[in-house]
Amino acid sequence: MQLGIHLPHVGRKAGPEAIRRAAEQAEALGFDDVWVSEHIIIPRGAPYPPSAIFLDPVLTLTWAAAYTSRVRLGTSVLVLPMRHPLPLAKELATLQNLSSGRLILGGGVGWMEAEFAALGAPFHQRGKRMDEGLAMMRAVWSEDPVTFPARSIPAEIHDMRMLPHPCAPIPVWIGGSSDAAIRRAARMDGWHGSRVTPEQAPAMVARLRALRPEAAFTISLRSGWDGADDGALRARLDAFAEAGVQHVLVEPFGRELDEWLALVERVARAGEGLARG
């Protein structure tokens, strides 16, 4: 099972030195990948996320890529229907090329209606926009010239060019546990879930494997950790691996940078000896 770690790009600890130190630390400790999340704009007083300080995820990964050479770079997750697919496709292709092919695109439909409203994106059409947006990005990443018949997204793409293409295909992992999200994930390269307990993991893995039995389809989970019990974290990781989860992203709950980095070291120790691959 592969092990990833979240970068400290949210809250008062976020900053260029924090991202650099955390990315270099993750590579030195042997983590497989580093990850970021996304909110663009949130209501004042919203109970979640806990901070309005949120560095842009794509730019954060670009900064991390400049200080690393091995770890993969993942989004957990980009809210794809909030964005127009074409500029995002350009940004992601550029990051894929600048990082020599290390990007993983985790994407989801989102849940915060006020954020969609602020961005002028239709909240209740987000499923259709997500599917069409993914198809549009994959078209401009692989075809030259490209023609794409957009229906849900304002775009007129006929005999056009967007270069350079990604140097390697960008794997797409879909977040969410709804029936629609599971079906969407099965059409892509992997599933990247959250809020799944070790007890729930076997049923979720079975649900996904019924649709995509091949090992090349990645089953990934995001799991937070407050640092209270290293043994409990190891037991959780072992349970996920036993259930057939292939990748776990651990998000430490540390408010200050030094606390965060210390938690990351403990996560690395807890993951020692896991079957990796």
N, C-alpha and C positions, 0 to 999 in steps of 0.2 A: 504494500500500500504506500502510495506517495503522500508526502506531507508538505503543506504550504503554510505560509504565515502572512498575516495581514500587515500592511505598512501603516505607520502612524501619521496618516494624512488628515485626520479628523480631530477637532478640538484644539485646545491651547498648546498641545505638544507639537502640532503640525508645523513644518517649516522645511527649508532646503537642507539644513544640516541633519534634521531628524530623518528625513527620507534617505539621505546619503548614508548615514550611520546604520540605519535599519536594513537597507538593501545590502550593504557590504557585510553586515553581521549575518544576515540570512544566507548569503552565499558561502561565507566562511564556515558556518555551522552545518552546512550540507542540506538545507531545505531545498525542495524541488522547485518551488516557485514563490513569488511574492504577489500580493493581491491588494486591490483597492475597491472602494464602494462609490456610490454616487447619490448625491442630491445637489441640484442646481440652485434652488431657492425654496425656502420653507416658511410657513407662517410663524410670526413671532409668538412665542409661548407654546409652540407645539411640543407635546410630551416626547416625541421621537422624530428625528434623531436627537440625541442628547445635546448636541452643539450645532450652531449654525455655521461654524468654521469648518469648511469642507473644501479642501484643495481639489481642483479638477482632476478626475481620475486618469484621463489619457495623458495629460501633461505630467502628472506625478509619475506614471510608469515610464515616460520618456526620460525623466530625470533619473529614475532608478536604473534604467537601462544603461545610461551613460557611465555608471559606476560599477557595473557588473558585466559578466561575460557568459555566465552559465544558467542562472536561475531563469525560469520562465516568468512571464508577466501576465497576470490575470485580472479580469474585472468581475467583481462580485456584488452586484451586477450592474451593467449599464441599463438604464431604463430606456429601451430603444424607441418606443412610440413617442417619447417627448422630443426626439431629435429628428431633423430631416436626414434621411439616410445618406445622401450624397456627400456633404461635408464630413460626416462621420466616417464614411467609407474611405475618404481621402486621408483623414487623420490616422485611422487604424492601419491602412496600407503603409503609410509612412512609418509608423511605429514598428510595424512588422519588419520593414526593410532596414531601418536604423538599428534594430536589435538583432538582426541576423536570424529572424524567424522564430522569436521566442514568445509571441503573443498568444493568449487564450482569451477569446471573447465570451464572457459570461453575460447573458442578456435576460431581461425580464420585462413584464408588461407594466410594472409599477403599481402603486396603490394610493398615492397621495393626490387626491383630486385637485386640491388648491395649487399644487405645483404645476400640474398640467394647465390649469386655467391661467396662471401667470405667464406661461410660455406660449399661450395661444394654441395648445394642442388639444384635440378632442378626446376627453377622458373615456367616453363610452364607446369609442371606436378603436381603442388601443390594441385589441387582439388582432383585428384586421390590419391595422397599421404595422404591427409587429411582424406579421407574416409577410406582408408585401415589402416592408423595409428590408428584411433579411434577404428576400429574393432579389431585391434591387441591388443590395450591396454585393451579393455573390455574383450577380451579372457583371457589374462594373469591375469586379476583381478578376474576372476570367475571360471576358470577351473584348475584342478590339477589332473593329468598332463595335459599339453596343447599341442595341435598340431594346427598350423595355416598355411594355404597355402598363403604365401606372393607372390605378383606379382609385385607391383610397388616399394616396399621397399626391399633393400637387407637384407634378413633374412631367416634363415633355422630353423624353429621351429617345431620339431617333438618329441613328447613324452618327454617334458621338464617341468621344475617346476620353478615358481617364487612366493616365499612366503616371508612374509605373505600377504595374500589378504587384501584389505581394510576392515576395521572393519565395514563399512557401504558403500553401493553403492555411488560412486562419481557422483553427478549430472553434466551433461554436457550441457552447454548453448552455442549456436553457435552465433558468431557475423557476421555481414554483411547483406546487403539489396538486393543483387542480387537474381535472381530466384534460382540459385544453392544453395546459402546460406540459403534461406528460406526453400527449400526442405530438406537440410541437417539438419536444426534446427528441422524440423517437425519429423525427425527420432530420435531425442535426447530428452532431458528433458526440454529445454527452449531456448529462443532467447534472446540475449544480444546485443542490437543495439546501435548506436550512430548517432549523427547528424540528429536526428529526432525532428522536432519542435512540439509544442503542436497542431498546426493546421494539421500537417501530421500524428499525432499519431492515430486518429480514423481509418483512412484507413489502416495503418499498422497493427493495432490490428485486424481489420476485415480480412485482408489477412492471418494472422496467425491463427486466430480462425476458418477459413474455413477449415484448415488442421488439427488443433488440438484444438477442442472445450473444452476439459476438463481442469478444473482449475489447475490440477496438472502440466500441461505444463506452465512454468513460462514465462511471457513476461516482459523483463527488458530493461531499457534504461540507457545509460550513458550520463550525461549532465554536461558540464562545467559551472563554475560560477566565475565571476570576482569580486564579492563582491560589485558591484555598487548599487544594489537595493534589499533589503531584501524582500520587498513587491512583486517585480516582480518574485523573486525566488519562493515565496509561491504560487503565481498565476500559475506559470509554473507547480509546483508539483500538485496543485489542478487539472489543466487541464489534466495532464498525468493520474491521478487517475480517473477522470471522463471518460477518453477514454478507460479505462480498463487495463492500465499498472499496473502490480502488484509489480514492484520493480524499484527503481531509484537509480543509483549510481551517486553521486555528486562529481565532481572533482574540488576542489578550485584552483584558479589561484593565488597562493602566492609564491613569490620567496624566502623569508626568513622564517625560521621555526616559529618564533613567529607570523608573519603575517598569516601563514598557519593555525596555531592552533586557532587563533582568528576567522578566517573565518569558521572553522569547528564548533565553538561554535554558530556562527550565522546561519549556516545551520541547526544545531539541533533545534534552536529556531524557524526557519522558518518551520520546519517540525512538530512542536508541534500541536497535535490535528488531524493529519492525521489519517484516518482509517488504523490501522496497523494489520497485521496478516500474 
